[in-house]
Amino acid sequence: MLTLYSMPDSGNSYKPRLLLAQLGRPFRHISVDTRDGDTHTDEFLTKNPNGKAPLLELEDGRFLAESNAMLLHLAEGTGFLPGDAYERALVYQWLFFEQYSHEPCVAVRRSLLRYDHMKPYATPERLDETLAAGNKALSVMEKQLARTEFLAGGSYSVADISLYAYTHSAEEGGFELDAFPNVSQWLHRVANQPEHVPMEWLPEQT
Ligand SMILES: N[C@@H](CCC(=O)N[C@@H](CS)C(=O)NCC(=O)O)C(=O)O
């Protein structure tokens, strides 16, 4: 069985949990808390030298880090990842966008405001910077979603799962989603996909 080391409150960790739930793939879940140093123990670092969650352990014992790499691997051969080369590249486009232009501001601002251990880093300059960059990322999504139902076109894909994770919780980072009506409607569409689970969902332990 697959094993996922993930942090319940983290959007990066939510991405593979959501896809696994939607694929109906059972997995063992091991909760880690980065604030307790769980990802910096010698044991964890042998599994992921980067010391970050989520981390996926495949059935054969191999490990895979990086949430978006997990989405691509798990979605292979399913309707969550197009077969056509260009359509697939559009999914990659949004996954790279998520990691470079969205997560570093939308997710980071949420953690600056939400977690006590991040408070020393929540300077007014940092909050201003992440707000401006996050609003820019949301406006890029807004323009795309004025044209297509989902981010990479007409079909729900792992691009939507990846960007849903931190967009649906963006208000916790002080972003005003009412200013982005197409994004808000897309959030509802994503939440209404079959077998959707909320961020708090964790599989029952066997
Ligand atoms: N690019 C990585 C980011 C993972 C990441 O930043 N995880 C955070 C929790 S959301 C973490 O483990 N932080 C602990 C640390 O950096 O020491 C991914 O998408 O999986």
The ligand as a Tripos MOL2 file, in Angstrom:
@<TRIPOS>MOLECULE
LIG
   20    19     1     0     0
SMALL
NO_CHARGES

@<TRIPOS>ATOM
      1 N1          7.7580   22.3100   -2.9720 N.3       1 LIG1
      2 C1          7.3710   21.4450   -1.8950 C.3       1 LIG1
      3 C2          7.1510   22.3040   -0.6790 C.3       1 LIG1
      4 C3          6.9200   21.4540    0.5740 C.3       1 LIG1
      5 C4          6.9590   22.3240    1.8170 C.2       1 LIG1
      6 O1          7.3650   23.4880    1.7980 O.2       1 LIG1
      7 N2          6.5260   21.7360    2.9020 N.am      1 LIG1
      8 C5          6.5370   22.4340    4.1530 C.3       1 LIG1
      9 C6          5.1980   22.2570    4.8180 C.3       1 LIG1
     10 S1          3.9220   22.9880    3.8220 S.3       1 LIG1
     11 C7          7.6110   21.8110    5.0360 C.2       1 LIG1
     12 O2          7.7420   20.6150    5.0880 O.2       1 LIG1
     13 N3          8.3900   22.6530    5.7250 N.am      1 LIG1
     14 C8          9.3830   22.1850    6.6430 C.3       1 LIG1
     15 C9         10.7190   22.7770    6.4100 C.2       1 LIG1
     16 O3         10.9180   23.4500    5.3840 O.co2     1 LIG1
     17 O4         11.5790   22.5590    7.2620 O.co2     1 LIG1
     18 C10         6.1220   20.6510   -2.2580 C.2       1 LIG1
     19 O5          5.3340   21.1290   -3.0750 O.co2     1 LIG1
     20 O6          5.9470   19.5330   -1.7500 O.co2     1 LIG1
@<TRIPOS>BOND
     1     1     2 1
     2     2     3 1
     3     2    18 1
     4     3     4 1
     5     4     5 1
     6     5     6 2
     7     5     7 1
     8     7     8 1
     9     8     9 1
    10     8    11 1
    11     9    10 1
    12    11    12 2
    13    11    13 1
    14    13    14 1
    15    14    15 1
    16    15    16 2
    17    15    17 1
    18    18    19 2
    19    18    20 1
@<TRIPOS>SUBSTRUCTURE
     1 LIG1         1 GROUP 0 **** ****
